[in-house]
Amino acid sequence: MSGKARLIDLIESYAAFPEELRAGLVDMVTHAQTTQKVLNKITKTLEELAKNDKVCQLIQTIPGLGPICSCRLRATIGDIRRFKTPKDFPAYYGLVPRSIATGHNEKKGKLPIEETKQ
């Protein structure tokens, strides 16, 4: 019995839950199961697309980027020639450190993406 099936069984057998609550919780678990199945299909499709796309394969040579990220990056970039310099591309994605300059001193801060993860 899967974890979600056990959860449904626990919800249905727990007498302290009012019937309306039980039905709603079972619906939520069922919806989560359906959503997970759809996400699995999407993942398999993206992996297949990445495997057959030369640009995605090239993107995946960057450490840490797999098939899902390569598809997302490929879809968002479009034509790479739209970036005038190589530095424009990471700046577009917010992958450059924040620059804090005061007078003669210049400090490099965290990447904007790192700040949003906290």
Helices and strands as residue ranges (DSSP letters): H 3-13, H 19-52, H 54-59, H 67-77, G 80-82, H 88-92, E 99-102, E 105-108, H 112-117
